[in-house]
Amino acid sequence: MKLSYISGLLLVFSSTCFGVAKEIVEYDFKRTLRKHTIVSADIENIFFSQEDMKGIFDHFENDEGRYRCESFSGIINLDNNESISVEIIKHCYEKNRYIIVSKQYSVECTIGDINTDKFDYLKSDSINAE
């Protein structure tokens, strides 16, 4: 009985720590983008200029966590010579809707959804191979 009680406490504690870590990563991502200007981005070897990236990450919607299809790895380059690793996941059923995931730290964190037509050039390798 004592062992199951300790196991339950450890499970609650680890879940809480994981949730707090994700909140910190999301806060850090958004704070970094507010404090610094995006200079460029490289997503799946496609270059996006500062003008291309203008306004894309200004408004995040809640992520429903469903309907994830193609995913694309990328780097966002900032004006302070830092970069943020991201994964951009295309929503399966809604055009121009993308889910942004921070890959900056060991804890991956969904930042939120964005609506943009700027990522229309992104295609998965499986589609390009056809």
C-alpha positions, -999 to 999 in steps of 0.1 A, spaced: 0 0 0 28 24 9 46 17 -24 15 25 -45 10 57 -25 46 68 -32 43 58 -69 11 79 -72 28 109 -56 58 105 -80 34 103 -110 16 135 -100 49 153 -93 64 143 -126 33 152 -145 32 186 -128 69 192 -136 64 183 -173 34 206 -175 53 235 -159 82 229 -182 60 231 -213 45 264 -200 80 278 -195 91 268 -230 59 284 -245 64 316 -225 101 318 -235 93 313 -272 67 341 -273 88 364 -251 118 359 -274 98 367 -305 84 399 -288 118 411 -279 137 403 -311 131 406 -348 130 376 -371 157 381 -397 150 350 -417 139 314 -415 149 282 -431 122 256 -432 129 223 -451 157 241 -470 134 268 -482 146 303 -473 121 328 -459 132 365 -457 124 389 -430 96 403 -452 82 368 -457 82 362 -420 66 395 -410 35 391 -390 34 353 -391 40 347 -354 21 377 -341 -11 359 -332 -13 323 -320 -46 304 -316 -51 275 -293 -39 242 -306 -66 215 -308 -39 188 -311 -58 170 -338 -56 167 -376 -18 168 -379 -5 158 -413 28 168 -428 55 182 -406 85 203 -415 116 211 -395 130 246 -395 151 273 -379 140 308 -371 170 333 -371 168 363 -349 184 397 -350 206 389 -319 223 360 -338 202 334 -320 180 309 -336 150 289 -325 144 253 -337 108 247 -347 86 221 -362 58 233 -384 29 209 -388 3 213 -415 -33 209 -405 -49 182 -425 -83 197 -432 -79 235 -428 -61 254 -455 -34 278 -443 -35 265 -408 -2 254 -392 7 241 -357 40 255 -344 61 233 -321 92 246 -303 122 222 -305 145 246 -287 148 226 -256 147 189 -246 110 193 -239 90 198 -271 62 223 -267 33 232 -289 32 270 -291 -1 272 -309 -18 274 -343 -12 301 -369 -31 310 -401 -9 320 -430 -5 314 -467 32 320 -465 40 283 -461 23 272 -493 57 262 -507 62 236 -481 56 201 -493 66 168 -477 92 145 -494 65 119 -499 45 143 -521 76 155 -539 86 119 -548 54 112 -567 
